[in-house]
Amino acid sequence: MRIVMSQNIYPKTYENVRALFIYFFPKAKNSEVDEVALFYYDNRELALNEIEFFAEQTAASEGFFRNE
């Protein structure tokens, strides 16, 4: 299976990484979003579009992980 990533049209800043997690996890506490966003922002190996892909896939599967 080949995954096609979108182009990075926004710079990888802490604010943009945080905005991704707020968008995909609107019910999460701000402190949790801040912690996760900082972790992924500091991880220089991942581009913003890769972080977006992981967040999107995790959010889509969240019910599975919570037994919903």
C-alpha positions in Angstrom: 0.0 0.0 0.0 1.4 3.3 -1.0 0.6 6.4 1.1 0.5 9.7 -0.7 1.4 12.6 1.5 0.2 16.1 0.8 2.7 18.9 0.3 3.8 20.9 3.3 2.2 24.3 2.6 2.6 25.6 6.1 5.9 25.8 8.1 6.4 23.3 11.0 5.9 25.6 14.0 4.7 24.7 17.4 1.5 26.7 16.8 0.8 24.7 13.6 1.5 21.4 15.2 -0.8 22.3 18.2 -3.5 23.4 15.8 -3.5 20.0 14.1 -4.1 18.3 17.4 -6.8 20.8 18.4 -8.5 20.2 15.1 -8.4 16.3 15.2 -8.9 16.0 19.0 -11.3 18.8 20.0 -12.3 17.1 23.3 -8.8 16.7 24.6 -7.6 18.9 27.5 -5.4 21.8 26.6 -2.6 20.5 28.8 -2.7 17.2 26.9 -2.6 18.9 23.5 0.3 21.1 24.6 2.3 18.1 25.8 1.7 16.1 22.6 2.3 19.1 20.3 5.6 19.9 22.0 6.7 16.3 21.7 6.0 16.1 18.0 7.3 19.6 17.3 10.6 18.7 19.0 10.8 15.5 16.8 12.7 16.9 13.9 12.4 13.7 11.8 8.7 14.2 11.1 7.3 16.8 8.7 4.1 18.7 9.4 2.2 16.6 6.8 3.4 13.4 8.4 2.2 14.6 11.8 -1.1 15.5 10.3 -1.4 12.0 8.7 -0.8 10.3 12.1 -3.2 12.6 13.9 -5.9 12.0 11.3 -5.5 8.3 11.4 -5.5 8.2 15.2 -8.6 10.4 15.4 -10.4 8.2 12.9 -9.6 5.1 15.0 -10.1 6.7 18.4 -13.4 4.8 19.1 -11.6 1.5 18.5 -9.0 2.3 21.2 -11.7 3.5 23.7 -14.0 0.5 23.0 -16.8 2.6 21.6 
